[in-house]
């Protein structure tokens, strides 16, 4: 009996130690057999339970961590048991080809699946308007244009193409769609918003169905991320990562409905927003993440932080143990710590062992993460389906993008100058955005902030489209600065607006007016006496009231992406414009914020858009 008591005592002590490490005992009878979690015939829930019973705290903390490829080699990621690796904006293999992407991601999977439990990673990348980090991918219009198009079925198709091209490179987790409701056009992420009212984002949240397909396990599907939860479009002054100072009722009315729709569409993940809500950072707000998102809305996927998002909770650089415990206890399941992933893992483990983070929270996060990995089929098929590369960036995909461009154009003014005659015409084209694919694609294109450049991506510029669409007897002349125009031309087309930017650098607190180059160009073309059409390429409505009288025609082209020919299709009348403003166009920068229903009179109202006479 004493020996039996001693044995039981040792077993009890050993069990307690294993439970403290987040591990349950696996029955001896099953240890030699194929583990249940390896059986694809078993239910996902049972597989997750079996796998979690075999995991240590090291394993579980690792699953909750996402590192960046530039800071974690495949071997380092596997050693840290990372649950995910990502490519930040512009972080790509060299060469930047589908094959190299697949080779890189498969190397991470080989390393991950060679560990004791063999848990695959899920590789994430931004899919803001197509697989935008990958060279040669189809680049669609940014969301502001898709909101103006008001064609959710087309947006779902765009999601499916984006998923197919992403999966062709091994990326199975896309950081999209952005479902923000932008309420101040000075915000640098306005172009990532479908519109200024929640209905725009709600309608276009169907892109999740396109991204995720009929089943996450399909080789052509990727997991979507509804972002950024919550209120990022409502910050005071349109300041990126600023403070959204609104009541809970307004938060529910304006910013919550798109996420309700995303959950209804089955979004696999939700990304937390950098902004604060009434002075409290979203990344540490348990009410928003656990009470509102997970409990009230019933979100069953997993919640991921934004890039170094937990660092900002206390307002100082870097993250502390207190920030780690606050973020995880608030309900964040996976933490994006691009460089300091080892510090995060060790800190999280320490916070569990000292009782600041309950093991139940760790287990909940792991259950959510592993459920999606099983649903994605990563345990059975961790490697890239390279057959999908056959139509990567194909003509058929570009045709869909061109249709999206056509539908997104908004005709704002037309005093008989549009559509352009295709035959026997003399057209003078000018402006910095007429012949620049980088400018018309905008931010989040190959790099985070984007880049100017005539041929930075495959596609057609607006000038290309105008030239290609010209018929018999038509001459098209181009000069960026408008030099050489004379009264012999029948029409001038000035393609003006913004150059690429993303959040932070894109904030415009000083106003939304055209730059000096654009203002001078419009003045020069107006002085020639040639009827003028102005096309704005921009990520938001611009302050153009002073220039409007100079133009007989005005078209908002937004950020059309790779298919500038779609803009020309509308200018020539091959496609009758159908786009409608999903943002109130301000009468002046001083009006901001201006939104439908607020009593302010914009230059053009929400929902405005002309068509050609039939």
MOSUL-V202937 format. One line per field, one symbol per residue. ss: DSSP state (h for helix, s for strand, l for the rest). phi: phi as a letter, one per 20 degrees, with the letter a starting at -180 (. if undefined). burial: # if it has 24 or more other C-alpha atoms within 12 Angstrom, else .. A space follows every 10 residues. Layout:
# MOSUL-V202937
ss=???
phi=???
burial=???
This chain:
# MOSUL-V202937
ss=lhhhhhhhhh hhhhhhhhhh lllllllhhh hllllhhhll lllhhhhhhh hhhlllhhhh hhhlssssll lllhhhhhhl lllsssslll lllllllhhh hhhhhhhhhh hhhlllllll lsssslllll llllllllll llhhhhhhhl lhhhhhhhhh hhhhhhhlll llsslllsll lllllllllh hhlllllhhh hhhhllhhhh hhllllllll llslsssssl lhhhlhhhll llsslllhhh hhhhhhhhhh hhhhllllss sslllsslls shhhlhhhhh hhhhhhllll lsssllllhh hhllllllll hhhhhhhhhh lllsssllll hhhhhhhhhh hhhlllllhh hhhhhhhhhh hhhhhlllll lllllhhhhh hlllhhhhhh hhhhhhhhls ssssllllll lllllsssss llllllhhhh hlllllllll llllllllls lhhhhhhhhl llllssssll llllllllll ssssssslll llllllllll llsllhhhhh hhhhhhhlll lsssssslll llslhhhhll llssssssll llslhhhhhh hlllllllll llllslllhh hlllllllll lllsllllls llll
phi=.gffffffff ffffffffff encdfeggfe feefggfeef effgffffff fffdeefgff fffeccdegf dcfgfffffe lgfbccdfgn ecfcfecgff gfffffffff fffefgemff ededbfcfbo ffeefnffde gfggfffffl cgffffffff fgffffffdo fdcdeaeedf dfdbffffdg fedfredfgf fgfeffgfff femfbffffe dceecfbdeb nfedffmmff mededbffff gffedegfff ffffengfbc dfeffedlnd fgfdefffee fefeefemfd fdddfeglff fegendfmdd ffffffffff pfecdecgde ffffgfffgf fffenfcfff ffffffffff gfffffmffe cfefefffff dfmfffffff fffffgfefd edbbdmecff fedlccdddb ofdfcbffff emflcmcgem afqfcfcfqc fffgffffef egnedddcbg enfnfbffee bddddcpedf acgnfefcfe pdffffffff ffffffffnf gddddedaea fdecgfegff debbceeldf nedfffffgf genfcfgcfc fecfeffaff fffcbgnene effcfgnfre cefe
burial=.......... ........## ###.#..... ....####.. ...##.#### ########## ########## .###.##### ########## ###...###. ########## ###.#.#### ########## ########## ########## ##.####### ########## ########## ########## ########## ########## ###.###### ########## ########## #####..... ##.####### ###.###### #######..# ########## .###..#.## ########## ####...### ########## ########## ##.####### ##...####. ########## ########## ######.##. ###...#### ########## ####..#### ##..###### ########## ########## ####.##### #######.## ....###### ##..#...## ########## ###..###.. ####...### ######.#.# ########## ####..##.# ########## ########## ########## #########. ######.... .######### ##..
